[in-house]
Amino acid sequence: MPKYFVFTSYIFRKSRLNELRSLCAFKILDNFNNVFVIEAGSGLVEKAKEANLIFVYSIFEVGDAVELSKERYLYGIESSVRKLAIDKDVPMKYECYDVNSKHGYSAKDIEVTVGSRLENEGIEINMENPMALAYSVLINMKCYSGYSLVYGLMKPFLNPERHYLKAYSGISRAELKLHEALDESDIGGKRGIAIDLGASPGGWSKVLYDKGFKVLAIDPADLNYRKLGECRVVVKKATDSKGAGEMLLKSESPVIIHIKSGTSKLHNLGIPGKACIVVNDMNIEATESARSVLELKDSLTKNCILIMTVKCITKNADKYLSITKRILEGDFRIQFCRVLPSNRQEITLFARRI
Ligand SMILES: C[S@@+](CC[C@H](N)C(=O)[O-])C[C@H]1O[C@@H](n2cnc3c(N)ncnc32)[C@H](O)[C@@H]1O
């Protein structure tokens, strides 16, 4: 029976298992927090790629499983990887994810040791743009390893935390959520005006600015102007929101205009039908948050992208998703919803303005 390593939401425990059950019957072999090793029927990765999953983030097939001993720890991992059917001619990367145990080696140490031994044997290693991935998941003193061409994977990396940390600018951990979300949705070459609702301390605004957007950042709280450092930032009052819009329209280069106000005080942003992306990370109840988006609808282009975190006060995710969708549906086409690795008790919703 094939084995799989499943990366799920940490918070919505009941929903994640129900979702997995909707894909296949399975037996849990190992589990630690959001990580499962399961035994299930074949073709689960393909099935999961086709399904519109919310709570299961990624699934990797396991090609070999071994018990590890403290004495021969590295050797055990390396010999597990050696049993995989690695194609020497395909440039690959080796990744290790140590879920719960530390035995004097970091995952990075293991990657360097195993990766360099593979390289010494003539396997082509490409860290930046690999065509294949070999991986080991270490959980409860066991090593589960696998190998796949990147196109067959749900995600081209094993450990999202490490993958997205590379892009972290240090303003707020929240910015990781937007990096993860932008990877899920195709924003293509879209650039222009972005609206960031609940922008403080500025992580999401910085991500959008760095991508070349002119950002209207709305929040009564301050942005971290010091950490925004080299970005061009202008602060305006709610009473000058129209002026802020005009300034954005005129600007030919990226800029962050911070309107220091809550959304309820804003009526005319002065950018009719101009914003091509609106992001919303306001830490308010889901219904109110969705209604705030609707109040801005005249400022958005047709097909404008909406990325918003739906905050769930309880763990009844279905309830918050359905009320949010109901409010947005007349004006937005909901594309999908996903719990991303950096989401806590929230779900990221992706939609397009109709
Ligand atoms: C989780 S933080 C946002 C973090 C931000 N995305 C980042 O990357 O730095 C939520 C923010 O929503 C703001 N907020 C809550 N209600 C708001 C409202 N009605 N209008 C504007 N901002 C609001 C809060 O002031 C808070 O700064």
The ligand as an SDF file (V2000), in Angstrom:
LIG
                    3D

 27 29  0  0  0  0  0  0  0  0999 V2000
   -3.1960   41.2830   11.0940 C   0  0  0  0  0  0  0  0  0  0  0  0
   -2.9740   42.9990   11.0290 S   0  0  0  0  0  0  0  0  0  0  0  0
   -2.4700   43.2080    9.3700 C   0  0  0  0  0  0  0  0  0  0  0  0
   -1.0310   42.8440    9.1040 C   0  0  0  0  0  0  0  0  0  0  0  0
   -0.6050   43.3020    7.7350 C   0  0  0  0  0  0  0  0  0  0  0  0
   -1.2590   42.5430    6.6890 N   0  0  0  0  0  0  0  0  0  0  0  0
    0.8870   43.1620    7.5380 C   0  0  0  0  0  0  0  0  0  0  0  0
    1.3370   42.3810    6.7030 O   0  0  0  0  0  0  0  0  0  0  0  0
    1.6480   43.8580    8.2110 O   0  0  0  0  0  0  0  0  0  0  0  0
   -4.6140   43.5760   11.0030 C   0  0  0  0  0  0  0  0  0  0  0  0
   -4.7660   45.0710   10.8960 C   0  0  0  0  0  0  0  0  0  0  0  0
   -6.1310   45.3610   10.5870 O   0  0  0  0  0  0  0  0  0  0  0  0
   -6.3740   46.6710   11.0470 C   0  0  0  0  0  0  0  0  0  0  0  0
   -7.8210   46.9340   11.0530 N   0  0  0  0  0  0  0  0  0  0  0  0
   -8.7640   46.3770   11.8320 C   0  0  0  0  0  0  0  0  0  0  0  0
   -9.9700   46.9210   11.5400 N   0  0  0  0  0  0  0  0  0  0  0  0
   -9.7740   47.8160   10.5560 C   0  0  0  0  0  0  0  0  0  0  0  0
  -10.6300   48.6830    9.8180 C   0  0  0  0  0  0  0  0  0  0  0  0
  -11.9380   48.7310   10.0180 N   0  0  0  0  0  0  0  0  0  0  0  0
  -10.0800   49.4590    8.8590 N   0  0  0  0  0  0  0  0  0  0  0  0
   -8.7640   49.4050    8.6090 C   0  0  0  0  0  0  0  0  0  0  0  0
   -7.9000   48.6190    9.2740 N   0  0  0  0  0  0  0  0  0  0  0  0
   -8.4030   47.8200   10.2260 C   0  0  0  0  0  0  0  0  0  0  0  0
   -5.7150   46.6850   12.4250 C   0  0  0  0  0  0  0  0  0  0  0  0
   -5.4340   48.0230   12.8210 O   0  0  0  0  0  0  0  0  0  0  0  0
   -4.4590   45.8550   12.1790 C   0  0  0  0  0  0  0  0  0  0  0  0
   -3.3590   46.7040   11.9630 O   0  0  0  0  0  0  0  0  0  0  0  0
  1  2  1  0
  2  3  1  0
  2 10  1  0
  3  4  1  0
  4  5  1  0
  5  6  1  0
  5  7  1  0
  7  8  2  0
  7  9  1  0
 10 11  1  0
 11 12  1  0
 11 26  1  0
 12 13  1  0
 13 14  1  0
 13 24  1  0
 14 15  1  0
 14 23  1  0
 15 16  2  0
 16 17  1  0
 17 18  1  0
 17 23  2  0
 18 19  1  0
 18 20  2  0
 20 21  1  0
 21 22  2  0
 22 23  1  0
 24 25  1  0
 24 26  1  0
 26 27  1  0
M  CHG  2   2   1   9  -1
M  END
$$$$
